[in-house]
């Protein structure tokens, strides 16, 4: 859709913000900077972060997950099981949504449907989930496979998985137990019925043995950026977590996705704000994080690392040769959505190698915004008001430092601008995201 036709876009829903909590931060060495290096496996660490996020009225906590261990010096993939952790948080922290990540590549739909709906019941209708496919070879080996399945097979399985999951979530609808008690029943067998799914990847009878906790069931999230991931979101998702780093590309992407879906799909890309009292302080924090990360501060070396291309083809004050951006290199090992997001920004903004290196100094796909609280609030509001996004999944390099700073410094500005609430309403997570409520058959 041409940009000129949508500059007058009016958001159909208020700004949404979720907070991503990944061990002690997305920086692989963040644990070394925490007062307690073992915090990433301690409930109290996550309770502090969840309570801080609640003070900031974040709409949901999103826990990423990967079922394999990372490098010995990193906690990036070292984490507690997200379903167990979020269930514990649900009993201690009210209101905020709870979104665990799981892989459709190795889980079973009935198992996941039961866990998610149980979390939804325990939390009073605050649960969602984030579905991903797995590409890591170490993770595959933990589930008895030599490596991940072929790309198309992974997404075919994911599509069927989410189809079955939706059927199961609707197989025992919202129930008036007082009315059923008068009939001597726990459930009505005419309404709570088997799903009888027989597909290529799954055979599931059902129904689920846990009833719905909110109309329509838990919020459905999908993460990715490839064409297959986008189609998965169009077919199934209420919220789509992705990488978008150029505003005009994001506007076209989001409007196109919503049009294809024909219903609300909340586009929530990752955003890593680095907040300083001055621009200079914020840039210093970025440089310190990059140096500690181990990424080169030399622009040629950094772009070579980022795009996995030959540094001899690069010059700091020239564009990347167009032929190197035509397709991911054969050795590309990161999500395809990251490649697309980077190349979109590079080509649309005609970035030089030096500028690319700065833009992606500490992240390999998600956008980093660096500056004062007012600058970061302006950025968030601008993207939301133009329809580029419905909100952001806020990432933090050092979550024990960055989440409190965002809540203390940026959230008050968003509230002053009238785009973000100062408290919670009594509502389920789907309702909070503005997702249409249940169909009549979702009620018993």
NUZA-324313 format. One line per field, with one value per residue: residue in one letter; x, y, z of N, C-alpha, C in turn. Coordinates in steps of 0.2 Angstrom, whole numbers. Layout:
type = (A, ...);
n_px = (X, ...);
n_py = (Y, ...);
n_pz = (Z, ...);
ca_px = (X, ...);
ca_py = (Y, ...);
ca_pz = (Z, ...);
c_px = (X, ...);
c_py = (Y, ...);
c_pz = (Z, ...);
***
This chain:
type = (X, X, X, X, X, X, X, X, X, X, X, X, X, X, X, X, X, X, X, X, X, X, X, X, X, X, X, X, X, X, X, X, X, X, X, X, X, X, X, X, X, X, X, X, X, X, X, X, X, X, X, X, X, X, X, X, X, X, X, X, X, X, X, X, X, X, X, X, X, X, X, X, X, X, X, X, X, X, X, X, X, X, X, X, X, X, X, X, X, X, X, X, X, X, X, X, X, X, X, X, X, X, X, X, X, X, X, X, X, X, X, X, X, X, X, X, X, X, X, X, X, X, X, X, X, X, X, X, X, X, X, X, X, X, X, X, X, X, X, X, X, X, X, X, X, X, X, X, X, X, X, X, X, X, X, X, X, X, X, X, X, X, X, X, X, X, X, X, X, X, X, X, X, X, X, X, X, X, X, X, X, X, X, X, X, X, X, X, X, X, X, X, X, X, X, X, X, X, X, X, X, X, X, X, X, X, X, X, X, X, X, X, X, X, X, X, X, X, X, X, X, X, X, X, X, X, X, X, X, X, X, X, X, X, X, X, X, X, X, X, X, X, X, X, X, X, X, X, X, X, X, X, X, X, X, X, X, X, X, X, X, X, X, X, X, X, X, X, X, X, X, X, X, X, X, X, X, X, X, X, X, X, X, X, X, X, X, X, X, X, X, X, X, X, X, X, X, X, X, X, X, X, X, X, X, X, X, X, X, X, X, X, X, X, X, X, X, X, X, X, X, X, X, X, X, X, X, X, X, X, X, X, X, X, X, X, X, X, X, X, X, X, X, X, X, X, X, X, X, X, X, X, X, X, X, X, X, X, X, X, X, X, X, X, X, X, X, X, X, X, X, X, X, X, X, X, X, X, X, X, X, X, X, X, X, X, X, X, X, X, X, X, X, X, X, X, X, X, X, X, X, X, X, X, X, X, X, X, X, X, X, X, X, X, X, X, X, X, X, X, X, X, X, X, X, X, X, X, X, X, X, X, X, X, X, X, X, X, X, X, X, X, X, X);
n_px = (4, 3, 13, 8, -6, -9, -5, -14, -18, -28, -26, -34, -34, -28, -10, 0, 11, 23, 34, 49, 57, 71, 81, 94, 95, 95, 108, 122, 132, 126, 123, 135, 135, 126, 121, 120, 126, 119, 106, 98, 91, 83, 68, 65, 72, 64, 52, 54, 56, 44, 35, 40, 37, 23, 21, 23, 13, 13, 7, 9, 19, 32, 40, 53, 60, 71, 75, 89, 106, 117, 132, 147, 150, 138, 121, 111, 103, 100, 88, 73, 59, 46, 32, 31, 38, 30, 18, 21, 23, 11, 3, 8, 9, -3, -14, -6, -2, 2, 14, 20, 33, 33, 39, 33, 39, 43, 34, 18, 2, -10, -4, 2, -10, -16, -7, -7, -20, -22, -13, -20, -32, -27, -22, -33, -38, -27, -18, -8, 0, 16, 20, 33, 45, 58, 75, 88, 101, 107, 96, 87, 93, 91, 79, 79, 82, 93, 94, 86, 70, 66, 63, 50, 43, 43, 35, 23, 20, 19, 7, -3, -2, -6, -19, -25, -23, -31, -44, -44, -44, -56, -64, -69, -79, -82, -89, -104, -105, -113, -126, -124, -122, -135, -140, -133, -121, -104, -99, -107, -110, -115, -110, -96, -85, -77, -62, -58, -47, -37, -23, -8, 2, -2, -13, -27, -39, -47, -60, -52, -47, -48, -57, -61, -55, -56, -66, -65, -53, -35, -23, -17, -1, 12, 29, 41, 48, 49, 41, 33, 31, 24, 12, 8, 4, -6, -16, -18, -14, -17, -8, 8, 24, 39, 53, 56, 63, 63, 53, 44, 44, 39, 26, 20, 21, 13, 1, -2, -2, -13, -23, -23, -26, -39, -44, -41, -24, -11, 3, 19, 34, 51, 59, 73, 76, 88, 92, 96, 100, 105, 108, 121, 125, 117, 122, 135, 132, 127, 139, 147, 140, 141, 155, 157, 150, 157, 157, 164, 170, 174, 168, 167, 171, 160, 149, 152, 151, 138, 130, 136, 146, 159, 172, 181, 174, 169, 168, 170, 163, 155, 141, 134, 138, 126, 124, 127, 117, 106, 101, 101, 117, 124, 129, 121, 113, 104, 87, 76, 68, 76, 86, 78, 73, 84, 90, 79, 80, 93, 92, 81, 84, 97, 109, 126, 140, 146, 135, 126, 133, 132, 118, 115, 122, 122, 112, 106, 95, 83, 77, 86, 84, 91, 93, 86, 73, 62, 64, 64, 51, 44, 48, 42, 28, 27, 28, 18, 6, 6, 3, 12, 15, 6, 11, 25, 37, 46, 63, 78, 95, 101, 91, 88, 93, 88, 74, 68, 73, 66, 53, 53, 57, 53, 39, 31, 32, 25, 12, 9, 8, -4, -6, -4, -10, -12, -16, -24, -37, -51, -50, -49, -34, -35, -46, -39, -30, -38, -45, -57, -71, -77, -85, -102, -102, -92, -97, -104);
n_py = (-6, 11, 23, 37, 35, 31, 39, 46, 37, 31, 24, 9, 6, 8, 11, -3, -12, -24, -33, -40, -53, -60, -71, -63, -53, -48, -46, -56, -57, -51, -57, -56, -43, -42, -40, -53, -67, -78, -75, -78, -90, -88, -86, -74, -64, -63, -60, -47, -40, -42, -36, -23, -21, -22, -10, -1, -3, -12, -22, -35, -49, -56, -71, -77, -93, -107, -124, -128, -126, -112, -104, -106, -94, -87, -82, -82, -92, -99, -104, -104, -115, -108, -109, -114, -104, -93, -96, -96, -83, -78, -80, -71, -58, -46, -43, -41, -47, -64, -72, -86, -94, -107, -121, -126, -136, -147, -150, -156, -154, -156, -156, -143, -135, -139, -134, -120, -116, -120, -111, -99, -101, -101, -88, -80, -77, -71, -76, -79, -86, -88, -94, -103, -109, -121, -119, -123, -134, -140, -140, -148, -160, -163, -168, -180, -179, -178, -165, -149, -150, -149, -133, -130, -140, -138, -127, -132, -141, -132, -125, -135, -138, -126, -126, -137, -133, -122, -128, -137, -127, -122, -133, -135, -124, -108, -109, -110, -115, -116, -117, -129, -137, -138, -148, -158, -160, -159, -155, -151, -163, -162, -150, -148, -156, -170, -166, -173, -174, -178, -178, -174, -173, -174, -183, -181, -183, -177, -170, -155, -156, -145, -131, -116, -100, -87, -77, -84, -90, -92, -78, -78, -79, -77, -79, -72, -69, -72, -77, -88, -88, -76, -80, -89, -81, -73, -83, -88, -79, -68, -59, -53, -56, -48, -43, -26, -12, -1, 13, 16, 4, -4, 1, -2, -16, -19, -14, -22, -35, -35, -33, -44, -54, -49, -46, -40, -41, -39, -31, -32, -28, -31, -20, -11, 0, 12, 21, 37, 51, 61, 63, 60, 52, 41, 36, 33, 22, 13, 11, 5, -6, -13, -15, -23, -34, -40, -37, -30, -13, -7, -2, -9, -22, -25, -25, -35, -45, -44, -46, -58, -58, -56, -46, -40, -35, -23, -5, 8, 20, 18, 11, -5, -17, -20, -33, -41, -40, -46, -59, -69, -75, -91, -96, -91, -90, -86, -80, -78, -67, -57, -54, -49, -37, -30, -28, -21, -9, -4, -3, 6, 17, 20, 17, 19, 9, 12, 18, 8, -1, 6, 7, -6, -10, -18, -27, -40, -39, -34, -17, -4, 10, 25, 37, 51, 50, 58, 57, 44, 41, 49, 42, 30, 33, 39, 29, 21, 29, 31, 19, 10, 0, -9, -9, -12, -25, -24, -24, -28, -25, -27, -32, -30, -17, -10, -11, -6, 8, 11, 11, 20, 32, 33, 28, 37, 48, 44, 42, 55, 60, 55, 42, 30, 19, 23, 13, -3, -11, -22, -36, -49, -55, -56, -46, -35, -33, -30, -39, -48, -54, -70, -82, -88, -102, -103, -103, -111);
n_pz = (0, -4, 4, 5, 5, 18, 28, 36, 45, 58, 74, 79, 92, 109, 112, 114, 125, 128, 140, 138, 146, 148, 156, 163, 155, 137, 133, 132, 142, 153, 166, 172, 177, 186, 204, 210, 203, 200, 198, 187, 189, 200, 208, 215, 208, 196, 201, 206, 194, 187, 196, 195, 181, 182, 189, 179, 171, 160, 147, 146, 151, 142, 140, 132, 125, 124, 121, 124, 129, 130, 125, 136, 144, 144, 148, 139, 134, 145, 156, 166, 165, 155, 157, 170, 178, 175, 180, 194, 195, 192, 204, 212, 207, 201, 188, 176, 159, 154, 145, 139, 129, 117, 107, 92, 86, 93, 103, 110, 104, 113, 126, 127, 125, 137, 147, 144, 145, 159, 165, 161, 169, 182, 182, 181, 168, 161, 152, 138, 123, 114, 99, 91, 78, 78, 75, 79, 80, 91, 100, 93, 94, 108, 108, 102, 88, 74, 68, 64, 57, 39, 32, 26, 31, 45, 46, 41, 50, 61, 57, 57, 71, 78, 73, 79, 92, 94, 92, 103, 113, 112, 115, 127, 132, 140, 156, 165, 180, 191, 185, 179, 190, 195, 187, 190, 183, 178, 166, 150, 139, 126, 122, 127, 118, 109, 98, 88, 78, 64, 56, 46, 55, 68, 79, 87, 99, 110, 121, 128, 145, 153, 157, 147, 152, 148, 136, 120, 123, 127, 122, 106, 100, 88, 82, 72, 55, 42, 26, 28, 41, 42, 35, 44, 55, 49, 47, 60, 71, 85, 90, 83, 84, 79, 68, 65, 58, 50, 48, 37, 30, 40, 41, 28, 29, 41, 38, 26, 32, 41, 32, 24, 34, 38, 50, 67, 70, 81, 78, 85, 86, 91, 102, 108, 120, 124, 137, 142, 153, 145, 127, 125, 136, 134, 122, 126, 135, 125, 118, 128, 131, 118, 117, 128, 124, 115, 101, 87, 87, 75, 60, 48, 52, 60, 52, 44, 53, 56, 44, 40, 29, 17, 24, 15, 5, 9, 13, 25, 22, 12, 3, 6, -6, -19, -23, -13, -4, -10, -7, 8, 14, 11, 23, 32, 48, 56, 61, 47, 46, 52, 43, 33, 39, 42, 29, 23, 30, 27, 13, 10, 17, 12, 18, 24, 27, 39, 45, 46, 55, 66, 68, 71, 82, 94, 92, 82, 73, 79, 83, 90, 100, 104, 117, 126, 138, 133, 119, 116, 119, 110, 98, 100, 100, 88, 78, 82, 80, 67, 62, 60, 69, 82, 94, 105, 109, 122, 124, 134, 137, 149, 160, 174, 176, 165, 164, 176, 173, 161, 165, 175, 169, 155, 154, 162, 153, 142, 148, 151, 138, 135, 129, 135, 148, 166, 175, 177, 169, 173, 165, 152, 144, 130, 128, 132, 122, 112, 104, 95, 104, 111, 100, 99, 101, 109, 122, 136);
ca_px = (0, 8, 13, 4, -13, -10, -2, -19, -21, -30, -25, -40, -33, -22, -3, 2, 18, 24, 41, 52, 61, 76, 86, 96, 95, 97, 116, 124, 136, 122, 123, 141, 134, 120, 124, 120, 127, 114, 99, 94, 87, 80, 61, 64, 74, 59, 47, 56, 55, 37, 32, 42, 33, 16, 21, 23, 7, 14, 1, 10, 26, 33, 46, 56, 62, 74, 77, 96, 111, 121, 140, 148, 150, 132, 115, 106, 98, 99, 82, 68, 53, 42, 26, 32, 39, 24, 12, 23, 22, 3, 0, 11, 8, -9, -16, -2, -3, 8, 14, 26, 35, 35, 41, 29, 43, 44, 29, 12, -4, -14, 0, 2, -16, -18, -3, -9, -27, -21, -11, -26, -37, -23, -21, -39, -39, -22, -13, -7, 6, 20, 23, 39, 48, 65, 80, 94, 103, 107, 89, 84, 96, 88, 72, 80, 83, 100, 94, 79, 66, 66, 60, 43, 40, 43, 29, 17, 18, 16, 1, -7, -2, -10, -26, -27, -23, -37, -49, -44, -45, -63, -68, -73, -81, -83, -95, -108, -105, -119, -131, -123, -123, -142, -142, -129, -116, -98, -99, -112, -107, -117, -106, -89, -85, -70, -61, -57, -42, -33, -19, -2, 7, -5, -19, -29, -46, -50, -59, -47, -50, -48, -62, -59, -55, -58, -69, -60, -47, -29, -21, -12, 5, 16, 35, 45, 48, 49, 35, 30, 29, 19, 6, 5, 1, -12, -20, -19, -12, -19, -2, 13, 31, 43, 58, 55, 68, 62, 46, 40, 43, 34, 19, 18, 21, 8, -6, -3, -3, -20, -28, -23, -30, -46, -46, -36, -18, -7, 10, 22, 41, 55, 62, 78, 78, 94, 89, 101, 98, 106, 110, 128, 125, 114, 127, 140, 129, 127, 146, 150, 137, 144, 162, 157, 147, 162, 156, 169, 167, 176, 161, 168, 171, 154, 144, 154, 148, 131, 127, 140, 148, 167, 174, 185, 170, 166, 171, 166, 160, 151, 135, 136, 137, 119, 123, 128, 110, 101, 99, 105, 122, 123, 130, 116, 111, 99, 80, 76, 65, 81, 89, 74, 72, 91, 90, 74, 82, 99, 90, 76, 88, 103, 114, 133, 143, 147, 129, 123, 136, 130, 111, 114, 128, 122, 107, 107, 89, 79, 79, 89, 83, 95, 92, 83, 66, 57, 66, 61, 43, 42, 49, 36, 22, 27, 27, 11, 1, 6, 0, 18, 14, 1, 15, 32, 39, 52, 69, 83, 101, 102, 84, 88, 94, 84, 67, 66, 74, 60, 46, 53, 58, 49, 32, 28, 31, 19, 6, 8, 6, -11, -6, -3, -13, -9, -19, -26, -44, -53, -52, -45, -29, -38, -49, -35, -27, -43, -46, -64, -73, -79, -91, -107, -101, -87, -100, -108);
ca_py = (0, 17, 27, 43, 33, 29, 44, 49, 32, 32, 18, 7, 3, 11, 8, -9, -13, -30, -33, -47, -55, -66, -72, -56, -48, -50, -46, -63, -56, -47, -60, -54, -37, -42, -41, -60, -70, -84, -72, -80, -96, -87, -83, -67, -60, -62, -56, -40, -38, -43, -31, -17, -21, -20, -3, 2, -5, -16, -26, -43, -51, -61, -75, -82, -99, -112, -130, -130, -122, -108, -104, -106, -88, -83, -85, -81, -98, -103, -101, -108, -116, -102, -111, -115, -97, -88, -99, -94, -75, -76, -80, -65, -51, -46, -39, -41, -53, -69, -75, -91, -96, -114, -123, -131, -142, -153, -151, -159, -149, -157, -155, -136, -133, -140, -130, -113, -115, -120, -104, -95, -102, -99, -81, -77, -75, -66, -80, -80, -90, -86, -100, -102, -115, -121, -121, -124, -141, -143, -141, -154, -166, -164, -171, -186, -178, -175, -158, -147, -152, -144, -126, -130, -145, -135, -123, -136, -144, -127, -123, -140, -138, -121, -127, -141, -130, -118, -133, -139, -122, -121, -139, -135, -117, -105, -113, -108, -121, -116, -120, -136, -141, -140, -153, -164, -161, -154, -152, -153, -167, -159, -144, -150, -162, -171, -162, -178, -171, -183, -174, -177, -173, -175, -187, -179, -184, -171, -163, -153, -157, -139, -126, -109, -95, -80, -78, -86, -94, -88, -74, -82, -76, -80, -75, -74, -63, -75, -77, -93, -85, -71, -83, -92, -76, -71, -88, -90, -75, -62, -54, -55, -53, -49, -38, -21, -7, 5, 14, 15, -3, -7, 3, -7, -23, -20, -14, -28, -41, -34, -33, -51, -57, -47, -45, -37, -44, -34, -31, -30, -29, -30, -13, -11, 7, 13, 27, 41, 58, 65, 59, 58, 47, 35, 34, 30, 16, 9, 9, 1, -13, -16, -17, -29, -39, -43, -35, -25, -6, -6, -3, -15, -29, -26, -26, -42, -50, -44, -49, -64, -57, -55, -39, -37, -31, -17, 1, 11, 26, 17, 6, -12, -19, -22, -40, -45, -40, -49, -65, -71, -79, -98, -98, -87, -95, -82, -80, -75, -60, -52, -52, -44, -31, -26, -26, -16, -2, -2, -1, 12, 23, 21, 17, 17, 3, 15, 19, 1, -3, 10, 5, -13, -11, -23, -32, -43, -39, -29, -10, -1, 17, 28, 44, 53, 48, 61, 55, 37, 41, 52, 37, 25, 36, 41, 23, 18, 34, 31, 13, 5, -5, -8, -8, -15, -29, -20, -29, -25, -28, -28, -31, -28, -10, -6, -11, 0, 14, 12, 12, 27, 38, 33, 27, 43, 53, 41, 44, 62, 62, 52, 36, 24, 20, 23, 8, -9, -13, -29, -38, -54, -53, -55, -40, -30, -32, -27, -45, -49, -59, -77, -84, -91, -109, -103, -102, -116);
ca_pz = (0, -5, 10, 5, 6, 25, 33, 40, 48, 65, 77, 82, 99, 112, 112, 118, 127, 132, 142, 136, 151, 146, 161, 166, 149, 131, 133, 135, 148, 158, 172, 176, 180, 191, 210, 211, 196, 199, 198, 182, 191, 206, 208, 217, 203, 191, 205, 206, 187, 186, 200, 191, 175, 184, 191, 173, 168, 154, 146, 147, 151, 137, 141, 127, 127, 119, 125, 124, 133, 125, 127, 144, 147, 142, 151, 135, 133, 151, 158, 169, 161, 155, 160, 178, 180, 174, 185, 200, 195, 192, 211, 216, 203, 198, 182, 170, 155, 155, 138, 138, 122, 116, 100, 89, 82, 98, 108, 108, 105, 119, 131, 127, 127, 144, 151, 143, 148, 166, 167, 160, 174, 188, 182, 180, 161, 159, 148, 130, 121, 109, 96, 87, 76, 81, 70, 82, 80, 98, 102, 90, 97, 114, 107, 98, 81, 72, 67, 63, 51, 33, 33, 24, 35, 51, 46, 40, 57, 65, 55, 60, 78, 80, 71, 84, 98, 94, 93, 110, 118, 111, 116, 133, 132, 146, 158, 171, 184, 195, 181, 177, 196, 196, 182, 192, 178, 178, 159, 146, 134, 120, 121, 127, 113, 106, 92, 83, 73, 61, 51, 44, 60, 74, 79, 94, 100, 114, 122, 133, 152, 157, 153, 145, 157, 145, 130, 115, 125, 128, 117, 102, 98, 83, 81, 66, 50, 35, 23, 31, 48, 41, 34, 51, 59, 46, 49, 67, 77, 88, 90, 79, 87, 73, 68, 60, 60, 46, 49, 31, 28, 45, 39, 23, 32, 46, 34, 22, 36, 43, 26, 23, 39, 38, 57, 71, 72, 84, 76, 91, 85, 97, 102, 113, 121, 128, 140, 146, 154, 139, 122, 126, 141, 131, 117, 130, 137, 120, 117, 133, 130, 112, 119, 133, 120, 110, 94, 85, 86, 69, 56, 43, 55, 63, 47, 42, 58, 56, 38, 38, 23, 17, 25, 10, 0, 12, 15, 30, 20, 6, 4, 5, -13, -19, -25, -7, -1, -14, -3, 13, 12, 12, 30, 37, 53, 61, 58, 40, 47, 54, 37, 29, 43, 41, 22, 22, 32, 23, 6, 10, 20, 9, 24, 23, 31, 45, 48, 47, 61, 72, 69, 74, 86, 99, 91, 75, 69, 82, 82, 96, 100, 109, 118, 132, 139, 128, 112, 115, 119, 103, 93, 101, 98, 80, 75, 84, 78, 59, 60, 58, 74, 87, 101, 105, 114, 125, 125, 138, 137, 156, 163, 181, 176, 160, 165, 180, 170, 156, 169, 179, 165, 149, 155, 163, 147, 138, 151, 150, 131, 134, 125, 139, 154, 173, 179, 174, 169, 175, 158, 150, 140, 123, 128, 133, 116, 107, 100, 96, 109, 109, 96, 103, 102, 114, 128, 138);
c_px = (4, 7, 8, -4, -14, -7, -7, -22, -22, -30, -32, -40, -27, -15, -3, 9, 18, 32, 43, 57, 65, 82, 88, 96, 97, 105, 118, 129, 132, 123, 129, 140, 129, 124, 125, 120, 122, 107, 95, 90, 84, 73, 61, 67, 68, 53, 48, 54, 48, 33, 34, 38, 26, 16, 20, 17, 8, 9, 2, 18, 27, 40, 48, 59, 66, 77, 84, 100, 115, 129, 141, 148, 144, 126, 109, 101, 97, 93, 77, 63, 48, 35, 26, 33, 33, 18, 14, 22, 15, 0, 3, 10, 2, -9, -12, -2, 3, 8, 21, 27, 36, 36, 36, 32, 44, 39, 23, 6, -8, -10, 1, -4, -18, -14, -5, -15, -27, -18, -16, -31, -33, -23, -27, -40, -33, -17, -14, -2, 10, 23, 28, 41, 55, 70, 87, 96, 104, 100, 86, 87, 94, 81, 73, 81, 90, 100, 87, 76, 67, 61, 52, 40, 39, 36, 23, 15, 16, 9, -4, -8, -6, -18, -29, -28, -29, -44, -50, -46, -53, -67, -71, -74, -81, -90, -98, -109, -111, -125, -131, -124, -131, -144, -137, -123, -110, -97, -105, -109, -109, -113, -99, -88, -78, -69, -59, -53, -38, -29, -13, 3, 4, -12, -22, -37, -49, -56, -53, -50, -49, -52, -58, -59, -56, -61, -64, -54, -41, -27, -16, -7, 9, 23, 38, 45, 48, 42, 30, 27, 23, 12, 3, 2, -5, -17, -22, -18, -17, -14, 4, 20, 36, 49, 57, 59, 67, 55, 42, 39, 39, 27, 16, 17, 15, 1, -7, -5, -11, -25, -28, -27, -37, -49, -40, -30, -13, 0, 14, 30, 45, 58, 67, 79, 84, 93, 95, 98, 99, 108, 117, 129, 122, 119, 133, 138, 129, 134, 149, 147, 140, 151, 162, 154, 152, 162, 161, 166, 170, 170, 162, 167, 164, 149, 146, 151, 141, 128, 131, 142, 156, 168, 178, 181, 167, 170, 167, 161, 156, 145, 138, 134, 130, 119, 124, 121, 105, 97, 103, 111, 121, 124, 126, 113, 106, 92, 80, 73, 71, 85, 85, 73, 79, 91, 85, 77, 88, 97, 86, 80, 95, 109, 121, 135, 143, 140, 125, 126, 133, 122, 111, 121, 128, 116, 108, 100, 84, 82, 81, 87, 87, 94, 89, 76, 61, 58, 63, 54, 41, 43, 43, 30, 21, 25, 20, 6, 1, 4, 6, 17, 8, 4, 21, 32, 46, 57, 74, 89, 103, 95, 84, 90, 89, 77, 65, 67, 68, 54, 47, 54, 54, 41, 29, 27, 25, 13, 4, 6, -1, -11, -5, -6, -9, -11, -22, -34, -45, -55, -47, -39, -31, -42, -45, -31, -32, -45, -54, -66, -75, -85, -96, -106, -95, -90, -104, -113);
c_py = (6, 21, 33, 41, 32, 34, 47, 43, 33, 25, 16, 5, 7, 8, 2, -10, -19, -29, -40, -48, -61, -66, -65, -51, -51, -50, -52, -63, -52, -50, -58, -47, -36, -43, -49, -64, -76, -82, -76, -86, -95, -83, -76, -62, -58, -59, -49, -37, -37, -37, -24, -16, -19, -13, 1, 1, -8, -21, -33, -43, -57, -65, -79, -88, -103, -118, -132, -125, -118, -109, -103, -100, -84, -87, -84, -86, -102, -100, -106, -109, -111, -103, -111, -108, -93, -90, -96, -86, -74, -76, -74, -58, -51, -43, -40, -47, -57, -73, -80, -92, -104, -115, -128, -137, -148, -154, -154, -154, -150, -155, -147, -133, -133, -135, -123, -112, -116, -114, -99, -95, -99, -91, -77, -74, -70, -70, -79, -85, -87, -93, -99, -109, -115, -123, -123, -132, -144, -144, -147, -160, -168, -167, -177, -185, -176, -168, -156, -149, -147, -138, -127, -135, -142, -131, -126, -139, -138, -125, -128, -139, -132, -122, -132, -138, -126, -123, -135, -133, -120, -127, -139, -127, -115, -108, -110, -114, -122, -119, -127, -140, -143, -146, -159, -165, -156, -151, -155, -157, -165, -153, -145, -157, -163, -167, -167, -176, -177, -179, -178, -178, -175, -179, -185, -180, -179, -174, -161, -154, -151, -134, -119, -105, -88, -82, -79, -89, -89, -84, -78, -78, -80, -76, -77, -68, -66, -75, -82, -91, -80, -74, -87, -87, -74, -77, -89, -84, -70, -57, -57, -52, -54, -43, -33, -15, -1, 6, 14, 8, -6, -5, -1, -14, -24, -19, -20, -34, -41, -35, -41, -55, -56, -47, -42, -42, -39, -35, -28, -32, -28, -23, -13, -3, 7, 20, 31, 48, 63, 60, 56, 52, 41, 32, 30, 23, 11, 6, 4, -6, -16, -19, -23, -35, -43, -41, -30, -18, -4, -7, -8, -21, -30, -28, -33, -47, -50, -48, -56, -64, -55, -48, -36, -33, -25, -12, 5, 17, 25, 12, -1, -14, -22, -30, -44, -44, -43, -55, -66, -76, -86, -100, -94, -92, -92, -82, -76, -68, -55, -50, -47, -38, -27, -23, -20, -9, 0, 1, 6, 18, 24, 22, 15, 12, 6, 16, 13, -2, 0, 8, -1, -15, -17, -28, -34, -43, -34, -22, -8, 7, 20, 35, 45, 50, 51, 58, 48, 37, 44, 46, 32, 27, 37, 34, 20, 23, 33, 24, 8, -1, -4, -7, -11, -20, -26, -25, -25, -28, -31, -27, -28, -20, -7, -6, -6, 7, 16, 14, 19, 33, 38, 33, 33, 48, 50, 42, 51, 64, 58, 46, 30, 25, 20, 17, 2, -9, -20, -32, -44, -51, -51, -48, -34, -28, -30, -33, -47, -55, -66, -77, -87, -98, -109, -103, -108, -114);
c_pz = (0, 2, 10, 6, 14, 30, 38, 44, 56, 69, 80, 89, 102, 111, 117, 119, 131, 134, 141, 142, 149, 151, 164, 161, 143, 129, 136, 141, 154, 165, 176, 179, 185, 198, 212, 204, 195, 199, 193, 183, 198, 205, 210, 212, 198, 195, 205, 199, 185, 190, 197, 185, 176, 186, 184, 168, 161, 153, 147, 148, 146, 139, 135, 129, 122, 123, 124, 127, 128, 127, 134, 147, 146, 146, 146, 134, 139, 155, 162, 164, 161, 158, 168, 181, 180, 179, 192, 200, 195, 199, 215, 213, 200, 191, 175, 166, 156, 149, 138, 131, 122, 108, 98, 86, 87, 103, 105, 109, 111, 125, 132, 128, 134, 148, 150, 146, 156, 168, 166, 166, 181, 188, 181, 173, 158, 154, 141, 129, 115, 105, 91, 84, 78, 75, 72, 82, 87, 101, 99, 93, 104, 114, 102, 90, 79, 70, 65, 57, 45, 35, 32, 29, 42, 51, 45, 46, 61, 64, 58, 68, 81, 78, 77, 91, 99, 95, 100, 115, 117, 113, 122, 135, 139, 149, 165, 175, 189, 191, 180, 184, 197, 192, 184, 187, 180, 171, 155, 140, 127, 118, 121, 124, 111, 99, 86, 77, 71, 55, 50, 50, 67, 74, 87, 94, 104, 117, 127, 140, 156, 153, 152, 151, 155, 138, 124, 116, 125, 121, 113, 99, 93, 83, 75, 61, 43, 32, 26, 38, 47, 40, 40, 55, 56, 47, 56, 73, 79, 89, 87, 82, 81, 74, 63, 62, 55, 46, 43, 29, 33, 43, 33, 25, 36, 42, 30, 26, 39, 38, 24, 28, 40, 45, 61, 72, 74, 82, 82, 89, 91, 96, 109, 115, 126, 131, 144, 148, 149, 133, 122, 130, 138, 126, 121, 133, 131, 118, 122, 133, 124, 114, 123, 129, 116, 103, 93, 85, 79, 64, 51, 46, 58, 58, 44, 46, 57, 50, 36, 31, 23, 18, 20, 5, 3, 13, 20, 27, 13, 7, 3, -2, -14, -20, -18, -2, -4, -11, 3, 11, 14, 19, 35, 42, 58, 58, 52, 41, 49, 48, 33, 32, 41, 34, 20, 24, 28, 16, 6, 13, 17, 14, 21, 28, 38, 49, 50, 54, 67, 74, 73, 78, 91, 98, 84, 71, 72, 82, 89, 95, 106, 110, 125, 132, 134, 121, 111, 115, 113, 98, 94, 98, 91, 77, 76, 80, 70, 57, 58, 63, 78, 94, 100, 110, 116, 127, 130, 138, 144, 160, 170, 181, 171, 161, 170, 177, 165, 160, 173, 175, 158, 149, 157, 158, 143, 141, 150, 143, 130, 130, 129, 146, 161, 177, 174, 174, 171, 168, 157, 145, 132, 123, 128, 126, 110, 102, 101, 101, 106, 104, 101, 105, 107, 121, 130, 144);
***
